[in-house]
Amino acid sequence: MKNSKDDHQIGEELKNNYAHQEPDKVVEPEEALLELSIEDLPDSIKQALEKTGWNSLTPVQSKSLPYQLDRIDLMVQARTGSGKTGAFVLPLLEKIDPSLHRTQALILVPTRELARQVEREAEVIFKDTGIRVLSVYGGVGYGRQREELEKGAHMVVGTPGRILDHLMKRTLSLRDIRTLIFDEADRMLSIGFYPDMQQVKSYLPNRPISTYMFSATFPEHVLRLSKEFMYNPQLLSLSSKHVHVAEIEHAYYEVPAMGRERQLMRVLEMENPTSAIIFCNTKADVNFVTAVLNNFGFNAGELTSDLSQSKRESILGDLRSGKIKFLVATDIAARGIDVPDLSHVILYEPPEDKESYIHRAGRTGRAGSSGIAISLVDVIQKLELQRIAATYSINFDCRTLPDDKEVLKTINERLTNILESKYRSTTILEKERINRYKDLVRQLAEDDEQCTLVGMLMDELYQNSLHARPPQPPSENQTASKNKRKARPPRSGKRSGGPKRGGRPQGRNSGGNDRY
């Protein structure tokens, strides 16, 4: 995806984005490699850095590059904005052969926006090298993506669903892949993406592949599932002494004083939470918001002090099991309630006292997972949120309310992804039956009144998706039974990553892996 800005401007933006980062606490592997400076890097990477205007490396780049250049599987914990995209793109200059017009690096990301961002940065870094980059994602046509793949995209970055589509259509081949990267690995191995990731794994060749995972957090289930894709990975943490510390993002939308419930619906459409608690200050608002959510098709339950203890436990059980996705509650749910995989906390309005904000926001980001707390505020309430920010040193991200056009675009993209996913799972016989209706669909689409019939089916499909419970990853015992390892031959690295600490011998013996 080309950008209207010239490469110099983009390079300056990337450099500025990664500059002046506050130092983080670092936890390295026991047998750590010495970090690299620009002077230690191969000429190909030096030249790329010079073109982009970078005169120094960020910590995540200087510390992770030795492992990647030495082809050692690595999990990197680093916060957003630390320069991690550059950290995994720069080593590809040494790993990709531009004369081989095949896909040699695959980067898997959770969203189309992130795919575009990685593609944009890679194009700047790869300028004048002959390395071609392509982003692929759902919600758009296959034409351009297929054409670029036929030309031979050296690095492909994309979302799992569309990557799978191209693999199944044989428009993408991974037979020459050498590097596999998971960006935002905690999301890539989440309950929503895991089934697709298992299918992608089945297309990987039966030979060693350098694999890297980058994430702000590494919850237990991610550490467990990573073993399906990596061989004896090392862990490098640059954002905490503890791998499982949660990272909660804080954001707010400024909304009109009237019609707040309509804006809440827009926010939910755009955010698409896995599950969420929506906090209100009064029981009357809890009743009202719950009714609005259910009328809009979102399955929601409510929790207030009026309910008996048994009824409260029943509602919380429905949220934990996925029977409902949204719980609307007063501050009775702000303390002592633990709901795994709660992706969002939404404050319908700021709490009446500052301390309650911390308890509300703390319901997400549990057990090492990342989460987000979103507040809806009018002009006056925004001042109260600023006081909360000052008291607890919280940086709130101000987000712009989406308009109807943006919401509809998001829904259409989501619907397309749902349909593509359903089609991938159909049998040959089912595909034959589906083909019988192509002419009817074309006829309906040509008539405005008849087209409404198709819209009715789309609405039914979308409403059902709002109630769907994401698939669960296998248990630890199930995962362990799949991951019995075999010996694999040593990797032939292009170079050594530099001197080692801890007495580790030069070179590396690789063992096998049944992930392929």
C-alpha positions as CSV (number, residue, x, y, z in Angstrom):
1,M,0.0,0.0,0.0
2,K,1.8,3.1,-1.2
3,N,1.7,6.3,0.9
4,S,1.3,9.8,-0.4
5,K,4.2,11.0,1.6
6,D,7.7,10.7,0.2
7,D,10.2,8.2,1.7
8,H,12.3,10.8,3.4
9,Q,9.2,12.1,5.3
10,I,8.2,8.6,6.3
11,G,11.8,7.9,7.4
12,E,11.8,11.0,9.6
13,E,8.5,10.0,11.2
14,L,9.8,6.5,12.0
15,K,12.9,7.9,13.5
16,N,11.0,10.4,15.6
17,N,8.6,7.7,16.7
18,Y,11.4,5.6,18.1
19,A,13.4,8.4,19.7
20,H,13.5,9.5,23.3
21,Q,12.0,6.2,24.7
22,E,12.3,5.9,28.5
23,P,14.6,3.1,29.5
24,D,12.9,-0.2,30.4
25,K,13.9,-3.0,32.8
26,V,15.5,-5.7,30.7
27,V,15.4,-9.5,31.3
28,E,17.7,-11.5,28.9
29,P,18.2,-15.2,28.3
30,E,20.6,-16.9,30.6
31,E,23.1,-17.3,27.8
32,A,22.7,-13.8,26.4
33,L,24.2,-12.4,23.2
34,L,25.8,-8.9,23.4
35,E,23.7,-6.2,22.0
36,L,24.7,-4.6,18.7
37,S,25.3,-1.0,17.8
38,I,25.0,0.3,14.2
39,E,28.8,-0.1,13.8
40,D,28.4,-3.9,14.4
41,L,25.7,-4.4,11.8
42,P,26.1,-5.9,8.3
43,D,26.5,-3.4,5.5
44,S,23.0,-4.1,4.1
45,I,21.4,-3.0,7.4
46,K,23.8,0.0,7.8
47,Q,22.8,1.3,4.4
48,A,19.1,1.0,5.1
49,L,19.5,2.8,8.4
50,E,21.4,5.6,6.7
51,K,18.7,6.0,4.0
52,T,15.9,6.2,6.6
53,G,17.9,8.7,8.7
54,W,18.2,6.6,11.9
55,N,21.5,7.3,13.7
56,S,20.9,4.9,16.6
57,L,19.1,1.7,17.4
58,T,16.3,1.4,20.0
59,P,16.9,-1.1,22.9
60,V,14.5,-3.7,21.4
61,Q,16.5,-3.5,18.1
62,S,20.0,-3.6,19.5
63,K,19.2,-6.4,21.9
64,S,17.1,-8.6,19.6
65,L,19.1,-8.3,16.3
66,P,21.9,-10.6,17.5
67,Y,19.5,-13.5,18.0
68,Q,17.7,-12.9,14.7
69,L,20.9,-12.6,12.7
70,D,22.1,-15.8,14.4
71,R,18.7,-17.5,13.6
72,I,17.8,-18.2,17.1
73,D,14.1,-18.5,17.8
74,L,13.1,-15.6,20.1
75,M,10.1,-14.2,22.0
76,V,10.5,-10.5,22.5
77,Q,8.4,-8.6,25.1
78,A,8.3,-4.9,24.2
79,R,5.8,-2.1,24.6
80,T,4.0,-0.4,21.8
81,G,6.1,2.3,20.2
82,S,9.5,0.8,21.2
83,G,10.6,0.2,17.6
84,K,9.7,-3.5,17.3
85,T,8.6,-3.3,13.7
86,G,12.1,-2.1,12.7
87,A,13.5,-4.8,15.0
88,F,12.0,-7.7,13.0
89,V,12.2,-6.0,9.5
90,L,15.8,-5.0,9.6
91,P,17.3,-8.5,9.9
92,L,15.3,-9.5,6.8
93,L,17.7,-7.5,4.7
94,E,20.3,-10.3,5.5
95,K,17.8,-13.2,5.2
96,I,15.9,-12.4,1.9
97,D,17.4,-13.1,-1.5
98,P,15.9,-10.5,-3.9
99,S,16.9,-12.6,-6.9
100,L,14.6,-15.4,-5.7
101,H,11.1,-14.2,-6.6
102,R,9.4,-16.2,-3.9
103,T,7.9,-15.5,-0.5
104,Q,10.7,-15.9,2.0
105,A,9.3,-14.1,5.1
106,L,5.8,-14.2,6.5
107,I,4.6,-11.8,9.1
108,L,1.3,-12.5,10.8
109,V,-0.6,-9.7,12.4
110,P,-4.1,-9.4,14.0
111,T,-5.5,-6.4,12.0
112,R,-5.5,-4.9,8.6
113,E,-4.4,-1.6,10.1
114,L,-1.3,-3.2,11.5
115,A,-0.6,-5.0,8.2
116,R,-0.6,-1.7,6.4
117,Q,1.6,-0.1,9.0
118,V,4.2,-2.9,8.8
119,E,4.1,-2.8,5.0
120,R,4.7,1.0,5.1
121,E,7.7,0.8,7.3
122,A,9.2,-2.2,5.4
123,E,8.9,-0.3,2.1
124,V,11.0,2.5,3.6
125,I,13.6,0.1,5.0
126,F,13.8,-2.0,1.8
127,K,14.0,1.0,-0.6
128,D,16.3,0.3,-3.5
129,T,17.1,-3.2,-2.3
130,G,14.8,-5.0,-4.8
131,I,12.9,-6.6,-1.9
132,R,9.1,-6.5,-2.6
133,V,6.6,-6.2,0.2
134,L,2.9,-7.0,0.2
135,S,0.2,-6.7,2.8
136,V,-2.9,-9.0,2.5
137,Y,-6.0,-8.8,4.6
138,G,-9.7,-9.5,4.3
139,G,-12.6,-7.2,3.5
140,V,-11.2,-6.2,0.1
141,G,-11.0,-8.0,-3.3
142,Y,-8.4,-10.6,-4.1
143,G,-7.3,-9.1,-7.5
144,R,-4.4,-6.8,-6.6
145,Q,-3.1,-9.2,-3.9
146,R,-3.1,-12.1,-6.3
147,E,-1.3,-10.1,-8.9
148,E,1.4,-9.1,-6.5
149,L,1.8,-12.6,-5.2
150,E,2.2,-13.9,-8.8
151,K,5.0,-11.3,-9.3
152,G,6.8,-12.8,-6.3
153,A,6.4,-10.8,-3.1
154,H,9.5,-11.5,-1.0
155,M,7.9,-10.5,2.3
156,V,4.2,-11.0,3.0
157,V,2.5,-9.4,6.0
158,G,-1.2,-10.2,6.6
159,T,-4.0,-11.4,8.8
160,P,-4.4,-15.1,9.3
161,G,-7.8,-15.4,7.5
162,R,-6.7,-13.9,4.2
163,I,-3.3,-15.6,4.4
164,L,-5.2,-18.9,4.7
165,D,-7.4,-18.0,1.7
166,H,-4.4,-17.4,-0.5
167,L,-2.8,-20.6,0.7
168,M,-5.9,-22.6,0.0
169,K,-6.3,-21.0,-3.5
170,R,-2.5,-21.7,-4.1
171,T,-1.9,-18.1,-4.9
172,L,0.6,-18.1,-2.0
173,S,3.2,-20.7,-1.4
174,L,5.4,-21.0,1.7
175,R,7.8,-23.6,0.3
176,D,10.7,-21.1,0.3
177,I,9.9,-19.4,3.6
178,R,12.9,-18.9,5.9
179,T,11.4,-16.5,8.5
180,L,8.1,-16.5,10.4
181,I,7.1,-13.6,12.6
182,F,4.2,-13.1,14.9
183,D,3.5,-9.4,15.7
184,E,1.3,-8.9,18.7
185,A,1.7,-12.6,19.5
186,D,-0.7,-12.4,22.5
187,R,-3.5,-11.7,20.1
188,M,-2.3,-14.0,17.4
189,L,-2.5,-17.0,19.8
190,S,-5.7,-15.8,21.4
191,I,-8.9,-17.8,21.4
192,G,-10.1,-16.0,18.3
193,F,-7.1,-16.5,16.0
194,Y,-5.8,-19.9,17.3
195,P,-7.8,-22.1,14.9
196,D,-6.6,-20.1,11.9
197,M,-3.0,-20.3,13.2
198,Q,-3.2,-24.1,13.4
199,Q,-4.2,-24.2,9.7
200,V,-1.5,-21.8,8.6
201,K,1.0,-24.1,10.5
202,S,-0.1,-27.0,8.3
203,Y,1.2,-25.2,5.2
204,L,4.7,-24.6,6.6
205,P,7.5,-26.7,5.0
206,N,9.0,-29.6,6.8
207,R,12.3,-28.0,7.6
208,P,13.8,-25.4,10.0
209,I,12.3,-22.0,10.0
210,S,13.5,-19.1,12.1
211,T,10.5,-18.0,14.2
212,Y,10.1,-14.8,16.3
213,M,7.2,-13.5,18.4
214,F,6.8,-9.9,19.5
215,S,4.3,-8.9,22.1
216,A,3.6,-6.4,24.9
217,T,2.6,-9.4,27.1
218,F,3.2,-13.1,27.2
219,P,0.4,-14.7,29.2
220,E,0.7,-18.4,30.2
221,H,-1.4,-19.7,27.3
222,V,0.7,-17.8,24.8
223,L,3.9,-19.3,26.3
224,R,2.3,-22.7,26.1
225,L,1.1,-22.4,22.5
226,S,4.3,-20.8,21.2
227,K,6.0,-24.2,21.5
228,E,3.9,-25.4,18.6
229,F,5.6,-22.9,16.3
230,M,9.1,-22.4,17.8
231,Y,12.1,-24.5,18.7
232,N,13.6,-23.9,22.1
233,P,12.8,-20.2,22.0
234,Q,14.8,-17.6,24.1
235,L,12.9,-14.9,25.9
236,L,14.0,-11.3,25.9
237,S,11.8,-8.9,28.0
238,L,12.3,-5.1,27.7
239,S,9.2,-3.9,29.4
240,S,9.1,-5.6,32.8
241,K,10.9,-7.9,35.2
242,H,7.8,-10.1,34.9
243,V,6.6,-11.6,31.7
244,H,3.1,-11.8,32.8
245,V,2.5,-8.2,33.8
246,A,-0.6,-6.9,32.1
247,E,-0.6,-3.9,29.9
248,I,-3.8,-1.9,30.2
249,E,-4.4,0.8,27.6
250,H,-6.4,3.8,28.8
251,A,-8.5,5.8,26.3
252,Y,-11.5,8.1,26.1
253,Y,-14.1,9.3,23.6
254,E,-15.6,12.8,24.0
255,V,-19.4,12.4,23.5
256,P,-22.3,14.8,23.5
257,A,-24.2,15.2,26.8
258,M,-27.3,13.8,25.1
259,G,-27.6,10.5,23.2
260,R,-24.6,8.9,24.9
261,E,-26.1,5.4,24.4
262,R,-26.0,5.8,20.6
263,Q,-22.3,6.7,20.8
264,L,-21.7,3.6,23.0
265,M,-23.1,1.5,20.2
266,R,-20.7,3.1,17.7
267,V,-17.8,2.4,20.0
268,L,-18.7,-1.2,20.5
269,E,-19.0,-1.7,16.7
270,M,-15.6,-0.3,16.2
271,E,-13.8,-1.9,19.1
272,N,-15.5,-5.3,18.7
273,P,-14.7,-6.6,22.2
274,T,-14.2,-10.2,23.0
275,S,-16.1,-9.5,26.2
276,A,-16.6,-6.4,28.3
277,I,-17.9,-4.9,31.5
278,I,-19.7,-1.6,31.0
279,F,-19.8,0.4,34.2
280,C,-22.6,2.9,35.1
281,N,-22.9,5.1,38.1
282,T,-26.6,4.3,38.8
283,K,-28.9,1.3,38.7
284,A,-31.3,3.2,36.5
285,D,-28.5,3.6,33.9
286,V,-27.6,-0.1,34.2
287,N,-31.2,-1.0,33.3
288,F,-31.4,1.5,30.5
289,V,-28.0,0.6,28.9
290,T,-28.7,-3.2,29.1
291,A,-32.0,-2.7,27.3
292,V,-30.4,-0.6,24.6
293,L,-27.6,-3.2,24.1
294,N,-30.1,-6.1,23.7
295,N,-32.3,-4.1,21.4
296,F,-29.3,-3.4,19.2
297,G,-28.5,-7.1,19.0
298,F,-25.7,-7.2,21.6
299,N,-26.3,-10.0,24.2
300,A,-25.9,-8.3,27.6
301,G,-26.7,-9.0,31.2
302,E,-26.9,-6.6,34.2
303,L,-25.4,-6.7,37.7
304,T,-26.6,-4.4,40.5
305,S,-27.0,-4.6,44.3
306,D,-30.7,-5.5,43.8
307,L,-29.8,-9.0,42.7
308,S,-29.5,-11.9,45.0
309,Q,-26.1,-13.5,45.5
310,S,-27.1,-16.6,43.5
311,K,-28.4,-14.4,40.6
312,R,-25.1,-12.5,40.6
313,E,-23.1,-15.7,40.4
314,S,-25.3,-16.9,37.6
315,I,-24.8,-13.7,35.6
316,L,-21.0,-13.8,36.1
317,G,-21.0,-17.5,35.1
318,D,-22.8,-16.5,31.8
319,L,-20.0,-13.9,31.1
320,R,-17.2,-16.3,31.9
321,S,-18.7,-19.0,29.7
322,G,-19.4,-16.7,26.8
323,K,-23.1,-17.0,27.0
324,I,-23.2,-13.2,27.2
325,K,-20.5,-10.9,25.9
326,F,-21.4,-7.8,27.9
327,L,-22.1,-7.2,31.5
328,V,-23.6,-3.8,32.5
329,A,-22.9,-3.1,36.1
330,T,-22.6,-0.6,38.9
331,D,-19.4,-0.5,41.1
332,I,-20.5,-3.8,42.7
333,A,-18.5,-5.5,39.8
334,A,-15.5,-3.2,40.3
335,R,-13.9,-5.2,43.2
336,G,-13.2,-8.8,43.7
337,I,-14.5,-10.1,40.4
338,D,-12.1,-11.9,38.1
339,V,-13.2,-12.6,34.5
340,P,-10.5,-14.2,32.3
341,D,-10.1,-12.9,28.8
342,L,-12.1,-9.7,29.5
343,S,-10.8,-7.6,26.7
344,H,-12.5,-4.3,27.5
345,V,-13.8,-2.2,30.4
346,I,-16.0,0.6,29.3
347,L,-17.0,3.5,31.6
348,Y,-20.4,4.8,30.4
349,E,-19.4,7.9,32.4
350,P,-16.5,8.6,34.8
351,P,-16.9,7.3,38.4
352,E,-18.0,9.6,41.2
353,D,-14.7,9.2,43.0
354,K,-11.2,8.9,41.5
355,E,-10.3,5.6,43.3
356,S,-13.2,3.8,41.6
357,Y,-11.6,4.3,38.2
358,I,-8.6,2.2,39.2
359,H,-10.9,-0.6,40.4
360,R,-13.0,-0.5,37.3
361,A,-10.1,-0.4,34.9
362,G,-8.4,-3.3,36.9
363,R,-11.1,-5.7,35.8
364,T,-9.4,-6.1,32.4
365,G,-5.7,-7.1,31.8
366,R,-6.0,-10.0,34.2
367,A,-3.6,-12.9,34.5
368,G,-1.1,-11.3,32.1
369,S,-3.4,-10.5,29.3
370,S,-3.5,-7.1,27.7
371,G,-6.7,-5.0,28.0
372,I,-8.2,-1.6,27.4
373,A,-10.3,0.7,29.6
374,I,-12.4,3.2,27.6
375,S,-14.3,6.2,29.1
376,L,-17.1,8.1,27.5
377,V,-17.0,11.7,28.7
378,D,-18.7,15.0,27.8
379,V,-17.0,18.3,28.0
380,I,-17.4,18.7,31.8
381,Q,-16.6,15.1,32.6
382,K,-13.4,15.4,30.6
383,L,-12.1,17.6,33.4
384,E,-12.7,14.9,35.9
385,L,-10.9,12.4,33.7
386,Q,-7.9,14.8,33.6
387,R,-7.9,14.9,37.4
388,I,-7.8,11.1,37.5
389,A,-5.0,11.1,35.0
390,A,-3.0,13.6,37.1
391,T,-3.6,11.6,40.4
392,Y,-2.5,8.2,39.0
393,S,-0.1,9.3,36.3
394,I,-2.2,7.7,33.6
395,N,-1.8,8.7,29.9
396,F,-5.2,8.7,28.3
397,D,-5.4,8.3,24.5
398,C,-8.0,10.6,23.0
399,R,-10.0,8.8,20.3
400,T,-12.3,10.3,17.7
401,L,-15.9,9.1,17.6
402,P,-16.5,7.3,14.3
403,D,-19.3,8.5,12.0
404,D,-21.9,6.3,10.4
405,K,-19.7,5.8,7.3
406,E,-16.8,4.5,9.3
407,V,-19.0,2.2,11.4
408,L,-20.6,0.8,8.2
409,K,-17.2,0.3,6.6
410,T,-16.0,-1.6,9.7
411,I,-19.2,-3.8,9.7
412,N,-18.9,-4.6,6.0
413,E,-15.2,-5.6,6.4
414,R,-16.1,-7.8,9.4
415,L,-19.0,-9.4,7.5
416,T,-16.7,-10.1,4.5
417,N,-14.2,-11.8,6.8
418,I,-17.0,-13.9,8.4
419,L,-18.2,-15.0,5.0
420,E,-14.7,-15.8,3.8
421,S,-14.0,-17.8,7.0
422,K,-17.3,-19.8,6.6
423,Y,-16.5,-20.5,2.9
424,R,-13.0,-21.8,3.8
425,S,-14.6,-24.5,6.0
426,T,-17.1,-25.7,3.3
427,T,-16.8,-29.1,1.6
428,I,-16.5,-29.6,-2.2
429,L,-20.2,-30.6,-2.3
430,E,-21.2,-27.5,-0.4
431,K,-19.2,-25.3,-2.8
432,E,-21.1,-26.9,-5.7
433,R,-24.4,-26.1,-4.0
434,I,-23.4,-22.5,-3.3
435,N,-22.4,-22.0,-7.0
436,R,-26.1,-22.6,-7.9
437,Y,-27.1,-19.2,-6.4
438,K,-24.6,-16.9,-8.1
439,D,-27.0,-15.8,-10.8
440,L,-29.7,-15.2,-8.3
441,V,-27.4,-13.0,-6.1
442,R,-26.5,-11.0,-9.2
443,Q,-30.1,-10.5,-10.1
444,L,-31.0,-9.4,-6.6
445,A,-28.1,-7.0,-6.4
446,E,-29.2,-5.2,-9.6
447,D,-32.6,-4.2,-8.1
448,D,-32.7,-1.8,-5.1
449,E,-35.8,-3.4,-3.6
450,Q,-34.7,-6.9,-4.2
451,C,-31.2,-6.0,-2.8
452,T,-32.9,-5.5,0.6
453,L,-33.5,-9.3,0.7
454,V,-29.7,-9.8,0.6
455,G,-29.3,-7.1,3.2
456,M,-31.7,-9.0,5.5
457,L,-29.5,-12.1,5.3
458,M,-26.4,-10.0,6.0
459,D,-28.0,-8.5,9.1
460,E,-29.0,-11.9,10.4
461,L,-25.5,-13.2,9.9
462,Y,-24.0,-10.2,11.6
463,Q,-26.3,-10.3,14.5
464,N,-25.5,-14.0,15.0
465,S,-21.8,-13.1,15.1
466,L,-22.4,-10.7,18.0
467,H,-23.5,-13.6,20.1
468,A,-20.9,-16.1,18.9
469,R,-18.5,-17.4,21.5
470,P,-14.9,-17.5,20.2
471,P,-13.3,-21.0,19.9
472,Q,-11.2,-22.1,22.8
473,P,-7.5,-23.1,22.5
474,P,-6.6,-26.7,23.7
475,S,-5.7,-27.4,27.2
476,E,-2.1,-27.6,28.4
477,N,-2.3,-31.4,28.3
478,Q,-3.7,-31.4,24.8
479,T,-1.0,-29.1,23.6
480,A,1.8,-31.1,25.3
481,S,0.6,-34.3,23.5
482,K,1.0,-32.5,20.2
483,N,4.5,-31.2,20.8
484,K,6.7,-34.3,21.1
485,R,9.9,-33.1,19.5
486,K,12.3,-34.8,17.1
487,A,15.9,-33.8,16.4
488,R,16.4,-31.3,13.6
489,P,19.6,-30.6,11.8
490,P,21.7,-27.5,12.6
491,R,20.7,-24.2,10.9
492,S,23.3,-22.7,8.7
493,G,23.5,-19.1,9.8
494,K,25.0,-16.4,7.7
495,R,26.9,-14.9,10.6
496,S,27.3,-15.2,14.3
497,G,25.3,-12.7,16.4
498,G,28.4,-11.6,18.2
499,P,30.2,-12.5,21.4
500,K,28.2,-14.5,24.0
501,R,28.0,-14.3,27.7
502,G,27.6,-17.2,30.1
503,G,30.2,-19.5,28.4
504,R,27.8,-20.6,25.5
505,P,29.8,-22.2,22.7
506,Q,29.8,-20.6,19.2
507,G,27.4,-22.0,16.8
508,R,24.1,-23.7,17.5
509,N,22.8,-27.3,17.4
510,S,19.2,-27.4,16.4
511,G,16.7,-30.1,17.3
512,G,13.6,-31.1,15.5
513,N,10.1,-30.0,15.7
514,D,6.9,-31.6,14.6
515,R,5.2,-28.2,14.0
516,Y,5.6,-28.8,10.2
